[in-house]
């Protein structure tokens, strides 16, 4: 390459570098959000203009992966303590134990007004959610896994929360009922693999999708805009309504299915279906499913009661 061409190439490289360095802090932060946190922090060594760019990242993704525990703790502490702006999304997952640090991390995070939190720390026992998380009024999305949920005495609700996903958690009937009902614009709710909840009450006027996988005695709905319901309930839900004539079981099953008459998509397990039929007779369901478009059934075709109930459901849709 000639000396002239080398000079032009070098000049172009300098100009491109200057253009990147002169970008507004929020743009740099958005670019660095595409990297994992450790790589983003390393960009501080590029030049003085990039030294603090990572502290404006709107999205923070933290994975302990191959990190030694102490190094990961140091990284999380540094990111949360030095971050300057609003955190749009905070996503942390790990398999090592961070119970001693978890409360501190959540407190520091609460000062950044996060809009989305995904927390999947898998070490046992479950992580007790500190009260400061329930004061994060800007939350729009919340996903918690392997946790213990106990609402503080003063809980004003999540006024902006639209999506709530709780997995492998423990709580109480009243705390979950209040948590759901104090989210007035909630449209998506997922509850899976839980303990301590026997009577589940879902009061959510804006709710459109409900997904429940677990062991409950009964469920009550007050969700007039519900469009999708997936109920994979353990047999405790029916066994609780035991009676020598099985009338209570049938009544509960019909009441539960009848409360879903306005939905568009229904997914249920077969053991619930078997109590919608009377022996070998095709039964009349408690409601007409005028809007139902999609049906997903997990049934045993060798069980005639499940099969007949499925036929009744098709005829009433």
TORNU-447940 format. One line per field, with one value per residue: x, y, z of N, C-alpha, C, O in turn; residue in three letters. Coordinates in steps of 0.02 Angstrom, whole numbers. Example, Ala and Ser with C-alpha at 12.3 -4.5 7.8 and 13.67 -1.06 7.14 Angstrom:
npx: 660	642
npy: -284	-112
npz: 390	354
capx: 615	684
capy: -225	-53
capz: 390	357
cpx: 660	645
cpy: -165	2
cpz: 390	394
opx: 712	670
opy: -166	57
opz: 423	402
rofi: ALA	SER
***
This chain:
npx: 43	27	109	24	-105	-103	-103	-227	-311	-279	-322	-460	-492	-466	-561	-679	-665	-670	-801	-875	-832	-883	-1016	-1177	-1195	-1305	-1325	-1206	-1218	-1327	-1273	-1175	-1256	-1280	-1179	-1109	-1099	-969	-885	-931	-889	-753	-731	-703	-569	-532	-525	-524	-649	-731	-729	-827	-938	-1008	-1081	-1201	-1280	-1436	-1487	-1452	-1367	-1329	-1232	-1177	-1105	-948	-884	-792	-865	-839	-785	-894	-984	-916	-920	-1059	-1088	-1009	-1065	-1199	-1176	-1105	-1178	-1263	-1381	-1558	-1618	-1678	-1695	-1658	-1571	-1532	-1448	-1399	-1308	-1239	-1222	-1300	-1362	-1326	-1292	-1400	-1508	-1442	-1410	-1538	-1582	-1493	-1528	-1661	-1647	-1625	-1737	-1798	-1877	-1899	-1875	-1785	-1758	-1665	-1601	-1535	-1494	-1526	-1585	-1746	-1745	-1781	-1888	-1848	-1923	-1899	-1907	-2042	-2073	-2040	-2100	-2102	-2100	-2135	-2124	-2103	-2012	-1987	-1896	-1876	-1902	-1962	-2110	-2171	-2278	-2248	-2309	-2357	-2406	-2419	-2443	-2409	-2423	-2397	-2367	-2374	-2344	-2323	-2228	-2205	-2109	-2074	-2093	-2140	-2279	-2423	-2603	-2668	-2566	-2531	-2653	-2672	-2559	-2585	-2709	-2673	-2612	-2663	-2660	-2621	-2590	-2538	-2512	-2419	-2406	-2314	-2269	-2280	-2287	-2384	-2500	-2668	-2798	-2831	-2855	-2895	-2900	-2912	-2939	-2890	-2828	-2770	-2704	-2683	-2586	-2569	-2484	-2488	-2524	-2669	-2815	-2933	-2988	-3030	-3101	-3096	-3093	-3134	-3089	-3014	-2931	-2850	-2825	-2729	-2731	-2652	-2678	-2640	-2698	-2746	-2832	-2954	-2969	-2985	-3117	-3193	-3317	-3433	-3528	-3474	-3526	-3485	-3361	-3396	-3474	-3379	-3287	-3368	-3406	-3282	-3240	-3350	-3334	-3246	-3303	-3295	-3173	-3043	-2944	-2911	-2831	-2820	-2803	-2836	-2890	-2968	-3067	-3135	-3227	-3325	-3416	-3554	-3536	-3557	-3624	-3655	-3631	-3710	-3629	-3593	-3595	-3595	-3467	-3440	-3340	-3229	-3085	-2969	-2917	-2831	-2798	-2748	-2771	-2828	-2869	-2918	-2995	-3158	-3239	-3163	-3151	-3285	-3316	-3231	-3290	-3412	-3365	-3319	-3441	-3503	-3432
npy: -60	111	257	365	305	234	338	397	290	282	407	396	297	362	464	387	330	445	485	383	402	527	510	532	504	420	348	278	200	123	49	-25	-105	-213	-299	-419	-383	-384	-370	-246	-162	-169	-86	36	56	96	233	401	456	347	299	306	261	140	153	207	114	55	-72	-213	-361	-501	-642	-778	-890	-945	-875	-851	-856	-744	-651	-627	-570	-452	-391	-371	-286	-174	-134	-100	0	101	135	259	304	276	112	14	-123	-259	-403	-548	-700	-854	-993	-1009	-972	-829	-772	-689	-570	-533	-450	-326	-300	-287	-173	-74	-81	-36	100	140	144	32	-40	-165	-325	-473	-612	-748	-838	-984	-1062	-1155	-1115	-1042	-870	-737	-610	-443	-300	-181	-207	-209	-78	-23	74	96	-21	-128	-255	-409	-544	-679	-810	-956	-908	-823	-750	-618	-496	-325	-233	-110	-89	-21	-64	-112	-1	8	-115	-241	-372	-518	-645	-787	-915	-1073	-1041	-984	-934	-850	-870	-745	-649	-671	-649	-511	-457	-480	-413	-283	-238	-148	-140	-261	-383	-505	-656	-774	-918	-1039	-1198	-1189	-1161	-1162	-1097	-1117	-1077	-994	-834	-735	-578	-468	-344	-310	-421	-534	-652	-803	-917	-1061	-1176	-1296	-1341	-1326	-1298	-1235	-1117	-950	-834	-666	-592	-510	-483	-589	-689	-798	-951	-1062	-1203	-1307	-1406	-1490	-1646	-1615	-1510	-1561	-1668	-1608	-1570	-1680	-1808	-1935	-1954	-1884	-1764	-1638	-1628	-1626	-1511	-1412	-1423	-1390	-1260	-1196	-1213	-1155	-1021	-977	-947	-845	-844	-857	-949	-1107	-1213	-1362	-1494	-1672	-1737	-1644	-1630	-1751	-1741	-1667	-1740	-1857	-2006	-2118	-2034	-1905	-1745	-1587	-1436	-1300	-1178	-1086	-1081	-956	-883	-961	-1017	-1093	-1248	-1342	-1497	-1609	-1766	-1932	-2054	-2175	-2159	-2145	-2045	-1928	-1919	-1903	-1782	-1698	-1705	-1643	-1515	-1477	-1474	-1370	-1262
npz: 0	-41	28	32	25	145	236	211	250	386	427	403	496	615	611	614	740	818	794	857	988	1014	1028	1110	1289	1322	1204	1191	1305	1270	1164	1232	1308	1233	1257	1374	1550	1604	1490	1446	1550	1533	1424	1476	1478	1354	1316	1382	1356	1354	1479	1581	1514	1523	1638	1607	1549	1496	1508	1603	1612	1704	1736	1828	1784	1737	1834	1984	2147	2234	2144	2061	2150	2181	2055	2034	2142	2107	1984	2021	2117	2052	1941	1847	1785	1745	1762	1640	1620	1723	1740	1815	1848	1923	1994	2109	2287	2353	2460	2569	2507	2432	2482	2493	2360	2303	2370	2323	2189	2192	2201	2073	1998	1920	1774	1730	1798	1808	1897	1935	2036	2088	2196	2345	2513	2461	2404	2509	2470	2485	2569	2501	2365	2338	2337	2218	2112	1973	1904	1768	1722	1801	1852	1952	2028	2127	2264	2415	2455	2541	2580	2625	2769	2730	2575	2422	2297	2124	2010	1874	1827	1708	1675	1765	1832	1923	1988	2061	2202	2368	2467	2537	2541	2558	2535	2400	2339	2369	2309	2173	2154	2180	2069	1952	1810	1764	1641	1608	1689	1775	1869	1945	2009	2160	2339	2491	2452	2452	2423	2285	2230	2097	2055	1938	1835	1706	1658	1535	1502	1586	1675	1759	1856	1970	2143	2211	2312	2273	2146	2117	2006	1953	1827	1703	1573	1529	1412	1380	1460	1550	1638	1737	1848	2000	2072	2196	2192	2154	2242	2365	2366	2407	2415	2456	2353	2253	2216	2256	2197	2061	2058	2092	1985	1876	1910	1906	1770	1709	1743	1651	1531	1435	1372	1245	1221	1290	1403	1485	1609	1603	1718	1778	1685	1694	1795	1744	1679	1693	1744	1614	1533	1418	1469	1508	1495	1610	1544	1389	1273	1189	1128	1115	1034	1029	1093	1212	1270	1395	1404	1450	1339	1370	1478	1496	1548	1542	1404	1362	1424	1355	1229	1260	1286	1161	1092	1153	1115
capx: 0	67	108	-36	-163	-98	-121	-299	-342	-270	-365	-529	-498	-468	-626	-730	-656	-694	-873	-900	-816	-922	-1087	-1205	-1188	-1360	-1315	-1152	-1245	-1370	-1228	-1142	-1306	-1278	-1125	-1118	-1076	-896	-857	-948	-846	-685	-725	-679	-496	-519	-504	-558	-719	-769	-715	-888	-994	-1047	-1124	-1264	-1315	-1505	-1503	-1397	-1373	-1277	-1233	-1117	-1068	-883	-856	-787	-918	-816	-777	-960	-1012	-882	-945	-1128	-1083	-982	-1114	-1256	-1156	-1078	-1224	-1285	-1447	-1614	-1610	-1739	-1701	-1607	-1579	-1478	-1458	-1340	-1318	-1202	-1261	-1292	-1412	-1301	-1286	-1461	-1543	-1404	-1418	-1606	-1587	-1459	-1568	-1721	-1630	-1616	-1804	-1801	-1942	-1905	-1830	-1786	-1714	-1664	-1546	-1563	-1470	-1574	-1658	-1772	-1724	-1836	-1891	-1849	-1979	-1882	-1929	-2113	-2080	-2017	-2163	-2098	-2096	-2184	-2117	-2070	-2005	-1950	-1892	-1843	-1907	-2013	-2145	-2210	-2289	-2239	-2373	-2379	-2393	-2463	-2455	-2370	-2473	-2380	-2347	-2418	-2326	-2298	-2212	-2177	-2096	-2039	-2096	-2186	-2313	-2486	-2663	-2683	-2514	-2536	-2715	-2660	-2509	-2618	-2762	-2643	-2581	-2725	-2655	-2591	-2620	-2509	-2497	-2395	-2391	-2294	-2229	-2281	-2306	-2417	-2561	-2722	-2857	-2803	-2904	-2866	-2942	-2871	-2985	-2858	-2792	-2787	-2676	-2670	-2552	-2561	-2461	-2475	-2563	-2714	-2879	-2982	-2970	-3085	-3082	-3131	-3051	-3182	-3057	-2970	-2936	-2813	-2817	-2697	-2736	-2624	-2685	-2630	-2761	-2768	-2887	-3016	-2972	-3009	-3190	-3212	-3383	-3449	-3566	-3435	-3564	-3445	-3309	-3427	-3494	-3320	-3260	-3413	-3401	-3218	-3241	-3402	-3310	-3201	-3344	-3283	-3105	-3031	-2899	-2916	-2788	-2833	-2784	-2891	-2922	-3020	-3121	-3174	-3281	-3376	-3463	-3588	-3528	-3548	-3674	-3631	-3662	-3717	-3583	-3629	-3593	-3579	-3404	-3455	-3280	-3174	-3056	-2914	-2924	-2775	-2818	-2704	-2820	-2818	-2926	-2945	-3042	-3217	-3267	-3125	-3167	-3353	-3313	-3200	-3343	-3459	-3332	-3319	-3509	-3522	-3387
capy: 0	172	300	407	264	220	399	404	239	301	465	371	261	412	498	340	325	506	484	340	433	587	494	550	451	371	305	233	153	76	5	-70	-151	-273	-340	-438	-329	-385	-341	-175	-127	-167	-31	96	62	117	303	439	467	285	276	298	249	82	171	231	59	48	-142	-247	-434	-529	-715	-797	-933	-971	-830	-870	-822	-679	-606	-608	-524	-388	-362	-346	-228	-118	-112	-67	59	153	151	328	320	231	44	-10	-195	-290	-475	-583	-770	-887	-1056	-1007	-944	-757	-751	-634	-509	-520	-392	-266	-289	-262	-105	-31	-81	3	171	152	145	-16	-53	-237	-365	-546	-638	-821	-864	-1051	-1099	-1162	-1110	-986	-803	-697	-546	-388	-253	-127	-224	-193	-5	-2	93	101	-88	-149	-327	-439	-617	-704	-882	-980	-853	-822	-686	-595	-425	-281	-209	-55	-105	21	-97	-95	32	3	-184	-275	-443	-546	-716	-814	-986	-1106	-992	-997	-874	-867	-853	-674	-610	-676	-614	-439	-440	-478	-362	-217	-223	-133	-147	-326	-417	-572	-684	-843	-945	-1108	-1234	-1148	-1191	-1117	-1068	-1167	-1046	-943	-785	-693	-519	-427	-321	-304	-483	-567	-719	-834	-982	-1087	-1245	-1304	-1383	-1284	-1330	-1205	-1054	-905	-784	-603	-566	-506	-477	-646	-720	-861	-982	-1127	-1227	-1374	-1412	-1557	-1676	-1588	-1464	-1599	-1711	-1568	-1568	-1750	-1824	-2003	-1953	-1844	-1705	-1578	-1626	-1605	-1441	-1370	-1424	-1352	-1189	-1172	-1209	-1107	-953	-961	-953	-792	-845	-877	-1007	-1144	-1272	-1393	-1564	-1718	-1757	-1594	-1645	-1811	-1724	-1629	-1788	-1899	-2075	-2128	-1992	-1841	-1696	-1518	-1393	-1244	-1117	-1091	-1048	-924	-852	-1009	-1032	-1142	-1293	-1387	-1543	-1665	-1814	-2004	-2077	-2236	-2137	-2125	-1983	-1873	-1916	-1875	-1712	-1663	-1699	-1591	-1451	-1461	-1458	-1305	-1209
capz: 0	-45	88	27	43	216	271	205	291	456	439	407	559	669	607	638	812	848	790	911	1053	1024	1036	1175	1339	1320	1146	1210	1353	1233	1127	1279	1334	1191	1283	1444	1593	1611	1429	1445	1598	1504	1376	1512	1467	1285	1316	1435	1337	1365	1547	1620	1469	1545	1695	1580	1515	1519	1519	1637	1613	1747	1740	1865	1738	1760	1884	2055	2183	2259	2088	2037	2200	2170	1993	2044	2187	2070	1934	2053	2155	2008	1887	1855	1757	1758	1736	1607	1630	1765	1730	1850	1860	1948	2030	2173	2343	2362	2509	2610	2466	2394	2508	2475	2288	2290	2395	2274	2127	2203	2191	2002	1968	1864	1742	1719	1839	1801	1949	1935	2078	2097	2255	2401	2510	2421	2424	2536	2435	2534	2562	2455	2297	2332	2332	2152	2080	1900	1875	1717	1713	1859	1850	2010	2032	2187	2313	2466	2447	2598	2568	2684	2797	2687	2505	2382	2234	2065	1968	1803	1812	1660	1671	1828	1825	1985	1981	2116	2256	2422	2491	2570	2502	2562	2504	2327	2319	2371	2258	2107	2151	2184	2004	1915	1737	1750	1585	1602	1755	1775	1936	1933	2060	2221	2403	2539	2424	2448	2391	2241	2206	2045	2043	1893	1783	1641	1643	1472	1499	1651	1669	1827	1863	2041	2187	2249	2328	2228	2114	2103	1957	1940	1772	1648	1507	1518	1345	1378	1526	1550	1707	1746	1920	2028	2092	2260	2179	2154	2301	2421	2362	2407	2442	2434	2291	2205	2194	2269	2145	1999	2066	2089	1918	1832	1928	1882	1697	1690	1753	1596	1471	1386	1348	1176	1221	1353	1410	1550	1615	1597	1780	1790	1637	1710	1841	1708	1651	1742	1724	1542	1499	1395	1514	1485	1532	1641	1505	1318	1259	1125	1098	1117	969	1035	1151	1223	1322	1413	1428	1438	1299	1400	1530	1459	1575	1513	1333	1355	1443	1299	1177	1282	1279	1089	1072	1183	1090
cpx: 45	61	46	-99	-163	-120	-197	-335	-338	-315	-438	-541	-505	-536	-681	-726	-683	-770	-904	-890	-859	-997	-1113	-1200	-1243	-1353	-1259	-1177	-1288	-1328	-1198	-1191	-1308	-1223	-1143	-1082	-1000	-862	-870	-903	-775	-676	-701	-605	-480	-491	-542	-631	-763	-764	-778	-949	-1038	-1094	-1191	-1302	-1386	-1525	-1442	-1412	-1315	-1286	-1170	-1074	-1005	-849	-846	-838	-897	-809	-844	-993	-981	-908	-1015	-1128	-1060	-1032	-1171	-1237	-1133	-1125	-1256	-1358	-1501	-1600	-1676	-1750	-1642	-1620	-1520	-1496	-1393	-1357	-1282	-1245	-1246	-1342	-1389	-1300	-1352	-1499	-1508	-1412	-1486	-1615	-1553	-1499	-1630	-1709	-1622	-1682	-1811	-1872	-1954	-1853	-1840	-1735	-1720	-1601	-1569	-1541	-1523	-1543	-1681	-1751	-1785	-1834	-1896	-1904	-1963	-1904	-2002	-2126	-2059	-2077	-2162	-2097	-2153	-2182	-2078	-2071	-1960	-1953	-1853	-1842	-1963	-2045	-2188	-2218	-2276	-2307	-2401	-2358	-2444	-2474	-2407	-2418	-2460	-2365	-2398	-2405	-2295	-2289	-2176	-2170	-2057	-2036	-2143	-2216	-2375	-2544	-2672	-2630	-2518	-2599	-2704	-2610	-2541	-2668	-2734	-2601	-2638	-2721	-2622	-2627	-2595	-2489	-2477	-2376	-2375	-2253	-2224	-2301	-2340	-2481	-2613	-2783	-2832	-2860	-2869	-2915	-2900	-2913	-2956	-2825	-2818	-2761	-2659	-2642	-2538	-2540	-2447	-2528	-2607	-2780	-2935	-2957	-3033	-3062	-3127	-3089	-3093	-3152	-3010	-2984	-2903	-2804	-2786	-2693	-2712	-2620	-2672	-2695	-2786	-2828	-2953	-3024	-2999	-3085	-3218	-3280	-3400	-3487	-3532	-3471	-3523	-3391	-3338	-3447	-3435	-3293	-3303	-3410	-3337	-3218	-3293	-3380	-3264	-3238	-3329	-3213	-3100	-2987	-2901	-2870	-2798	-2812	-2845	-2926	-2976	-3080	-3166	-3231	-3333	-3428	-3494	-3585	-3514	-3596	-3642	-3668	-3666	-3672	-3620	-3630	-3578	-3517	-3407	-3394	-3221	-3150	-3004	-2923	-2863	-2792	-2765	-2749	-2797	-2879	-2954	-2994	-3103	-3246	-3229	-3144	-3236	-3354	-3282	-3250	-3393	-3429	-3332	-3389	-3532	-3477	-3406
cpy: 62	213	342	368	248	279	409	353	256	359	443	336	309	447	453	334	386	510	442	373	494	574	515	491	398	324	255	179	101	26	-47	-120	-215	-322	-366	-385	-326	-354	-266	-135	-120	-110	33	107	88	187	339	450	406	262	261	280	192	98	198	176	53	-24	-178	-322	-463	-605	-737	-847	-962	-927	-867	-829	-752	-628	-582	-559	-455	-353	-333	-284	-166	-90	-73	-3	117	172	219	341	273	163	21	-84	-220	-365	-510	-656	-801	-950	-1057	-971	-870	-730	-691	-567	-487	-457	-327	-250	-260	-190	-56	-26	-36	78	188	149	96	-25	-127	-273	-439	-573	-714	-846	-931	-1089	-1099	-1136	-1050	-919	-763	-628	-489	-337	-198	-143	-203	-117	22	13	97	33	-101	-225	-355	-515	-639	-780	-901	-927	-864	-753	-672	-519	-385	-256	-152	-70	-68	-8	-75	-67	24	-69	-217	-350	-465	-621	-738	-889	-1012	-1060	-1016	-931	-896	-845	-777	-632	-612	-642	-539	-417	-433	-420	-291	-200	-209	-142	-213	-362	-489	-596	-757	-863	-1019	-1136	-1195	-1189	-1138	-1085	-1123	-1140	-986	-898	-738	-637	-469	-405	-318	-369	-515	-638	-743	-903	-1006	-1161	-1255	-1345	-1337	-1321	-1300	-1139	-1015	-848	-723	-566	-563	-502	-535	-679	-788	-887	-1051	-1151	-1299	-1386	-1484	-1582	-1652	-1543	-1499	-1640	-1673	-1567	-1639	-1759	-1894	-2004	-1914	-1782	-1642	-1571	-1599	-1532	-1394	-1366	-1383	-1277	-1159	-1163	-1158	-1035	-930	-958	-900	-794	-870	-939	-1040	-1204	-1300	-1466	-1609	-1734	-1706	-1608	-1702	-1796	-1679	-1675	-1830	-1971	-2081	-2086	-1926	-1786	-1627	-1474	-1332	-1180	-1133	-1050	-1015	-896	-900	-1028	-1087	-1182	-1339	-1432	-1597	-1718	-1886	-2030	-2143	-2221	-2108	-2059	-1923	-1864	-1883	-1800	-1670	-1653	-1645	-1522	-1430	-1439	-1390	-1248	-1194
cpz: 0	19	90	49	117	258	271	250	365	474	447	473	617	671	634	713	847	847	844	979	1067	1030	1105	1224	1335	1260	1160	1257	1319	1193	1174	1310	1294	1214	1352	1487	1598	1550	1426	1491	1570	1454	1410	1502	1396	1282	1371	1420	1349	1438	1587	1577	1494	1602	1672	1542	1540	1535	1548	1641	1652	1752	1777	1826	1767	1812	1950	2093	2204	2202	2062	2086	2192	2108	2002	2089	2149	2021	1967	2090	2110	1951	1899	1834	1781	1727	1706	1621	1671	1764	1762	1860	1884	1987	2097	2226	2353	2413	2551	2572	2435	2417	2490	2401	2272	2314	2347	2209	2134	2193	2118	1964	1909	1838	1733	1762	1823	1850	1952	1971	2106	2159	2310	2466	2468	2448	2448	2503	2485	2518	2511	2383	2286	2331	2264	2108	2004	1866	1826	1706	1772	1853	1907	2012	2095	2242	2363	2465	2507	2592	2632	2708	2756	2615	2462	2312	2179	2013	1893	1782	1765	1656	1737	1820	1889	1977	2040	2177	2311	2446	2529	2525	2500	2527	2428	2302	2318	2319	2190	2103	2155	2122	1954	1840	1717	1693	1576	1671	1748	1845	1927	1990	2125	2282	2447	2515	2417	2411	2350	2215	2158	2030	2003	1833	1713	1618	1579	1468	1570	1640	1740	1825	1937	2077	2230	2262	2285	2201	2102	2058	1960	1888	1709	1579	1491	1450	1341	1449	1516	1622	1711	1821	1942	2057	2160	2250	2179	2218	2361	2423	2361	2441	2417	2367	2236	2181	2203	2216	2080	2002	2060	2018	1870	1846	1900	1807	1674	1697	1697	1529	1417	1356	1276	1171	1290	1350	1480	1549	1620	1662	1800	1746	1662	1759	1809	1677	1707	1718	1650	1502	1480	1433	1482	1528	1558	1600	1432	1305	1190	1090	1092	1047	972	1099	1153	1282	1333	1445	1414	1401	1325	1456	1495	1483	1547	1440	1322	1373	1388	1243	1195	1272	1205	1067	1098	1162	1018
opx: 94	14	18	-140	-216	-153	-227	-384	-386	-344	-474	-594	-545	-565	-724	-778	-715	-801	-954	-934	-871	-1037	-1074	-1201	-1230	-1373	-1265	-1161	-1287	-1345	-1196	-1170	-1334	-1222	-1188	-1040	-970	-815	-828	-881	-742	-620	-681	-579	-422	-441	-587	-672	-824	-792	-783	-1005	-1099	-1143	-1235	-1351	-1397	-1574	-1387	-1462	-1257	-1339	-1115	-1013	-1007	-792	-887	-854	-935	-824	-852	-1026	-1017	-918	-1028	-1163	-1087	-1041	-1189	-1277	-1141	-1113	-1276	-1392	-1493	-1573	-1725	-1807	-1585	-1672	-1463	-1553	-1339	-1413	-1293	-1297	-1188	-1363	-1430	-1307	-1359	-1519	-1541	-1419	-1492	-1650	-1581	-1502	-1649	-1756	-1612	-1682	-1829	-1921	-2011	-1794	-1897	-1675	-1772	-1554	-1617	-1566	-1558	-1482	-1639	-1741	-1835	-1784	-1943	-1927	-2009	-1917	-2020	-2183	-2059	-2102	-2215	-2093	-2212	-2231	-2026	-2124	-1902	-2004	-1804	-1790	-2006	-2010	-2235	-2169	-2292	-2357	-2462	-2299	-2504	-2512	-2369	-2451	-2506	-2351	-2458	-2449	-2246	-2336	-2123	-2219	-2013	-1981	-2182	-2183	-2380	-2535	-2683	-2647	-2509	-2598	-2725	-2618	-2528	-2668	-2768	-2559	-2658	-2773	-2598	-2688	-2626	-2454	-2514	-2335	-2417	-2208	-2170	-2328	-2327	-2514	-2602	-2815	-2814	-2906	-2821	-2965	-2859	-2923	-2993	-2796	-2878	-2791	-2626	-2669	-2499	-2574	-2399	-2570	-2583	-2797	-2980	-2911	-3084	-3009	-3188	-3055	-3089	-3187	-2970	-3041	-2924	-2780	-2813	-2656	-2747	-2568	-2691	-2743	-2843	-2872	-3004	-3079	-3032	-3114	-3260	-3297	-3382	-3479	-3556	-3451	-3526	-3376	-3309	-3437	-3439	-3278	-3276	-3411	-3338	-3199	-3282	-3404	-3244	-3207	-3347	-3195	-3147	-2992	-2894	-2871	-2787	-2803	-2899	-2987	-3024	-3137	-3226	-3279	-3380	-3479	-3465	-3625	-3466	-3609	-3607	-3729	-3630	-3675	-3673	-3663	-3551	-3514	-3382	-3395	-3168	-3189	-2995	-2934	-2845	-2801	-2741	-2762	-2754	-2934	-3008	-3030	-3100	-3274	-3260	-3152	-3243	-3388	-3305	-3253	-3414	-3464	-3343	-3396	-3575	-3483	-3375
opy: 65	204	354	394	249	271	427	370	248	361	468	344	298	457	476	331	381	534	461	371	511	621	515	433	338	266	196	120	42	-33	-106	-172	-266	-379	-339	-348	-272	-315	-227	-80	-70	-88	80	161	101	200	310	454	411	210	211	283	195	62	212	190	45	-36	-173	-343	-451	-629	-716	-848	-999	-939	-909	-773	-704	-569	-523	-512	-405	-292	-277	-236	-112	-29	-19	43	175	221	235	383	235	159	11	-107	-206	-387	-501	-673	-777	-958	-1103	-942	-850	-672	-648	-514	-430	-416	-278	-192	-213	-151	-4	28	-3	115	247	153	117	-18	-150	-255	-464	-559	-741	-870	-933	-1143	-1050	-1135	-1012	-911	-757	-593	-487	-333	-170	-97	-183	-96	82	-30	100	29	-87	-254	-328	-546	-619	-810	-869	-905	-908	-703	-708	-483	-408	-259	-146	-65	-81	21	-27	-104	31	-81	-220	-388	-436	-657	-713	-924	-979	-1041	-1064	-879	-953	-807	-748	-583	-561	-609	-506	-364	-385	-383	-244	-155	-254	-149	-221	-370	-529	-561	-797	-830	-1057	-1103	-1171	-1244	-1078	-1050	-1171	-1176	-934	-922	-705	-647	-433	-444	-322	-371	-524	-680	-708	-944	-975	-1202	-1227	-1378	-1312	-1368	-1336	-1108	-1042	-819	-728	-517	-607	-516	-530	-693	-830	-852	-1093	-1122	-1345	-1379	-1531	-1543	-1668	-1538	-1471	-1646	-1703	-1564	-1656	-1725	-1911	-2051	-1911	-1751	-1597	-1516	-1556	-1495	-1342	-1311	-1346	-1236	-1103	-1110	-1122	-992	-872	-965	-910	-749	-901	-978	-1007	-1242	-1265	-1496	-1586	-1745	-1724	-1599	-1701	-1834	-1655	-1651	-1837	-1994	-2052	-2100	-1894	-1782	-1611	-1475	-1314	-1132	-1186	-991	-1041	-885	-881	-1051	-1124	-1154	-1371	-1407	-1627	-1715	-1898	-2030	-2164	-2265	-2053	-2021	-1872	-1808	-1841	-1761	-1615	-1600	-1606	-1475	-1371	-1392	-1358	-1192	-1151
opz: 37	58	144	86	150	309	321	283	403	528	491	503	663	724	672	747	900	895	875	1021	1125	1036	1153	1202	1343	1264	1143	1250	1337	1190	1158	1335	1317	1192	1385	1462	1596	1557	1405	1474	1583	1443	1376	1515	1380	1249	1402	1466	1353	1455	1622	1601	1487	1614	1714	1508	1601	1571	1521	1669	1634	1771	1759	1834	1816	1831	1969	2073	2194	2211	2043	2064	2195	2109	1981	2075	2158	2016	1943	2095	2129	1916	1956	1863	1829	1672	1742	1631	1655	1786	1740	1878	1867	2011	2137	2210	2362	2409	2567	2603	2415	2375	2472	2383	2232	2283	2331	2179	2086	2178	2102	1902	1854	1875	1728	1762	1824	1844	1970	1939	2144	2172	2320	2473	2443	2509	2413	2508	2524	2462	2481	2344	2231	2326	2253	2072	1973	1805	1840	1683	1791	1849	1911	1999	2114	2264	2355	2472	2523	2598	2687	2671	2749	2598	2465	2272	2187	1976	1853	1723	1781	1637	1761	1803	1906	1962	2068	2199	2301	2445	2550	2478	2446	2493	2394	2250	2270	2289	2153	2054	2135	2122	1918	1807	1661	1696	1541	1707	1719	1877	1903	2016	2142	2276	2440	2553	2379	2372	2378	2183	2176	1995	2031	1786	1664	1563	1569	1435	1608	1602	1777	1794	1964	2047	2281	2226	2264	2229	2081	2069	1969	1903	1666	1530	1444	1433	1302	1493	1480	1662	1690	1852	1908	2065	2179	2294	2202	2245	2404	2477	2320	2489	2360	2329	2180	2133	2161	2193	2047	1953	2026	1994	1829	1800	1874	1782	1626	1661	1694	1477	1360	1317	1250	1123	1341	1302	1529	1496	1639	1662	1834	1767	1651	1762	1842	1651	1761	1677	1625	1443	1519	1431	1435	1590	1532	1619	1416	1323	1141	1030	1067	1006	923	1153	1104	1338	1285	1504	1373	1428	1303	1479	1468	1444	1529	1416	1278	1340	1374	1212	1152	1252	1190	1028	1069	1187	986
rofi: UNK	UNK	UNK	UNK	UNK	UNK	UNK	UNK	UNK	UNK	UNK	UNK	UNK	UNK	UNK	UNK	UNK	UNK	UNK	UNK	UNK	UNK	UNK	UNK	UNK	UNK	UNK	UNK	UNK	UNK	UNK	UNK	UNK	UNK	UNK	UNK	UNK	UNK	UNK	UNK	UNK	UNK	UNK	UNK	UNK	UNK	UNK	UNK	UNK	UNK	UNK	UNK	UNK	UNK	UNK	UNK	UNK	UNK	UNK	UNK	UNK	UNK	UNK	UNK	UNK	UNK	UNK	UNK	UNK	UNK	UNK	UNK	UNK	UNK	UNK	UNK	UNK	UNK	UNK	UNK	UNK	UNK	UNK	UNK	UNK	UNK	UNK	UNK	UNK	UNK	UNK	UNK	UNK	UNK	UNK	UNK	UNK	UNK	UNK	UNK	UNK	UNK	UNK	UNK	UNK	UNK	UNK	UNK	UNK	UNK	UNK	UNK	UNK	UNK	UNK	UNK	UNK	UNK	UNK	UNK	UNK	UNK	UNK	UNK	UNK	UNK	UNK	UNK	UNK	UNK	UNK	UNK	UNK	UNK	UNK	UNK	UNK	UNK	UNK	UNK	UNK	UNK	UNK	UNK	UNK	UNK	UNK	UNK	UNK	UNK	UNK	UNK	UNK	UNK	UNK	UNK	UNK	UNK	UNK	UNK	UNK	UNK	UNK	UNK	UNK	UNK	UNK	UNK	UNK	UNK	UNK	UNK	UNK	UNK	UNK	UNK	UNK	UNK	UNK	UNK	UNK	UNK	UNK	UNK	UNK	UNK	UNK	UNK	UNK	UNK	UNK	UNK	UNK	UNK	UNK	UNK	UNK	UNK	UNK	UNK	UNK	UNK	UNK	UNK	UNK	UNK	UNK	UNK	UNK	UNK	UNK	UNK	UNK	UNK	UNK	UNK	UNK	UNK	UNK	UNK	UNK	UNK	UNK	UNK	UNK	UNK	UNK	UNK	UNK	UNK	UNK	UNK	UNK	UNK	UNK	UNK	UNK	UNK	UNK	UNK	UNK	UNK	UNK	UNK	UNK	UNK	UNK	UNK	UNK	UNK	UNK	UNK	UNK	UNK	UNK	UNK	UNK	UNK	UNK	UNK	UNK	UNK	UNK	UNK	UNK	UNK	UNK	UNK	UNK	UNK	UNK	UNK	UNK	UNK	UNK	UNK	UNK	UNK	UNK	UNK	UNK	UNK	UNK	UNK	UNK	UNK	UNK	UNK	UNK	UNK	UNK	UNK	UNK	UNK	UNK	UNK	UNK	UNK	UNK	UNK	UNK	UNK	UNK	UNK	UNK	UNK	UNK	UNK	UNK	UNK	UNK	UNK	UNK	UNK	UNK	UNK	UNK
***
